[in-house]
Amino acid sequence: MNSTGVKQKLEEMEVEVLSGNMILPGSLAIPAAARGMVLFAHGSGSSRYSPRNRFVARMLHEHGLATLLFDLLTPEEEVHDRISAHLRFDIELLTKRLVGATDWAEKNPATRNLQLGYFGASTGAAAALVAAAQRGEEIVAVVSRGGRPDMAGAALERVSAATLLIVGGEDTIVLDLNREALAALGCVHKKLTVVPGATHLFEEPGALEKAGRAAAEWFERYLGAEIVPAAN
């Protein structure tokens, strides 16, 4: 907020995220005195322009958290995926791109000193959890919104990051899958939050705000805090 108490929109920087040999366009926003940064892994058929993820990102900014929203697929791959809908379910590929973006963030002068978390939606949540399992203590916290953590498979038990699963109460099939994934997670700090009356896309009045608030509070709690490691 400025001196008049009016919220000011945080300016985003358009960046090129080097992930392996791919250059992926992204939007980076860093509040003053940021305590950590959240990398977004968007869901099926979405992009860094997802209005739902951007809504959540703005809530994270208000809690002093930087965000990186980037495209997991190249423009050519997106054209192909709109026809086949195959790449959006390629968890191995999405994970590889997210890990590459993590490397980029850890080397970028503007972000390399920030603790990192992942926010994943739909199939992006599975990629976030697999990437978190691969990177270990480098990733402090993970939040899944309407995600498919079950698609992370055996990687769930290797996740050490504090993990919050957010699901709509009316998204019954995904809710059951998230309950099973919660039990399989190996991290010490884990929680399932159900937003009553919400369906898969959290389109109901106030539903996305509740999900975003839960995510912001989770990241605020764990980014910058000392995390108890998972037991062997």
KAPE-V747389 format. One record per backbone hydrogen bond with DSSP energy under -0.5 kcal/mol. NH is the residue of the N-H (numbers start at 0). CO is the residue of the C=O. E is the energy in kcal/mol with one decimal. If there is no record, write none. Layout:
<<NH;CO;E> <NH;CO;E>>
This chain:
<<1;5;-2.0> <4;1;-2.0> <12;27;-3.3> <14;12;-0.5> <14;25;-2.4> <16;14;-0.6> <16;23;-3.2> <17;15;-0.7> <18;16;-0.7> <18;21;-3.1> <19;17;-0.5> <21;18;-2.1> <23;16;-3.0> <23;21;-0.6> <25;14;-2.6> <26;68;-3.3> <27;12;-3.0> <28;66;-2.3> <33;30;-1.2> <34;63;-2.1> <35;63;-0.5> <36;114;-3.1> <37;65;-2.5> <38;36;-0.5> <38;116;-2.8> <39;67;-2.6> <40;118;-3.0> <41;39;-0.6> <45;42;-1.9> <49;46;-1.8> <53;49;-2.4> <54;50;-1.8> <55;51;-2.1> <56;52;-2.7> <57;53;-2.0> <58;54;-1.4> <59;55;-2.1> <60;56;-2.2> <61;57;-1.5> <62;58;-0.6> <62;59;-1.0> <63;60;-2.0> <64;59;-2.0> <65;35;-2.8> <66;28;-2.3> <67;37;-2.3> <68;26;-2.4> <69;39;-0.6> <69;67;-0.5> <70;24;-2.3> <77;73;-2.4> <78;74;-1.8> <79;75;-1.9> <80;76;-2.8> <81;77;-2.0> <82;78;-0.7> <82;79;-0.8> <83;79;-2.5> <84;80;-2.8> <88;85;-1.4> <89;86;-1.8> <90;88;-1.5> <93;89;-2.6> <94;90;-2.6> <95;91;-2.0> <96;92;-2.1> <97;93;-2.1> <98;94;-2.8> <99;95;-2.1> <100;96;-2.1> <101;97;-1.9> <102;98;-2.2> <103;99;-2.1> <104;100;-2.4> <105;101;-2.1> <106;102;-0.9> <106;103;-0.7> <107;103;-1.9> <110;107;-1.5> <111;107;-2.4> <113;110;-2.0> <114;34;-0.5> <115;137;-0.7> <116;36;-2.2> <117;140;-2.2> <118;38;-2.6> <119;142;-2.9> <120;40;-2.1> <121;144;-1.1> <123;120;-2.2> <124;121;-1.3> <125;121;-0.7> <126;122;-1.6> <127;123;-2.3> <128;124;-2.1> <129;125;-2.4> <130;126;-2.6> <131;127;-2.3> <132;128;-2.1> <133;129;-2.0> <134;130;-2.4> <135;131;-1.3> <137;134;-1.7> <138;135;-1.6> <139;115;-2.7> <139;137;-0.6> <140;115;-0.8> <141;161;-2.9> <142;117;-2.4> <143;163;-2.7> <144;119;-2.6> <145;143;-0.6> <145;165;-3.1> <147;121;-2.1> <150;147;-1.8> <151;148;-2.0> <152;149;-1.5> <154;151;-1.7> <155;152;-1.7> <156;153;-0.8> <157;154;-1.6> <158;155;-1.3> <161;139;-2.2> <162;188;-2.4> <163;141;-2.5> <164;190;-2.9> <165;143;-3.4> <165;163;-0.6> <166;164;-0.5> <166;192;-2.4> <168;194;-3.0> <169;197;-2.8> <170;167;-1.4> <170;197;-0.6> <171;169;-1.5> <174;170;-2.5> <175;171;-2.1> <176;172;-1.9> <177;173;-2.2> <178;174;-2.1> <179;175;-1.9> <180;176;-2.1> <181;177;-2.7> <182;178;-1.6> <183;179;-1.3> <184;180;-1.5> <185;155;-2.2> <189;187;-0.8> <190;162;-1.9> <192;164;-3.2> <192;190;-0.5> <193;191;-0.5> <194;166;-2.5> <194;192;-0.5> <195;193;-0.8> <197;194;-1.7> <201;198;-1.5> <206;203;-2.1> <207;201;-0.7> <207;203;-0.6> <209;205;-1.9> <210;206;-2.2> <211;207;-3.0> <212;208;-2.5> <213;209;-2.1> <214;210;-2.2> <215;211;-2.8> <216;212;-2.4> <217;213;-1.8> <218;214;-2.6> <219;215;-2.6> <220;216;-1.7> <221;217;-1.9> <222;218;-2.9> <223;221;-0.6> <224;221;-1.8> <226;224;-0.5>>
